[in-house]
Amino acid sequence: MRLRTLEHGILGFLALGVLIWLDLLPVGILDRVAVGLLGWAAFSTLLVASAGAWVAFARARARPTHRRAKKSG
């Protein structure tokens, strides 16, 4: 339990430090960083989604098709 408390404390101080650091940056740099992060998030989302689609497509092609036998008569 103490280890988890220590981890949460470290994460809290890290988050506070990042917020203070972001407060010291000029607005123009923050704007560029925000646009860059949004672009990276969009790119990585599309990359993961396309990889997942390819995996699903490959699994669907590898799976044998089940065809029902036609009833005679």
Buried (B, 14 or more C-beta within 10 A) or exposed (E): EEEEEEEEEEEEEEEEEEEEEEEEEEEEEEEEEEEEEEEEEEEEEEEEEEEEEEEEEEEEEEEEEEEEEEEEE
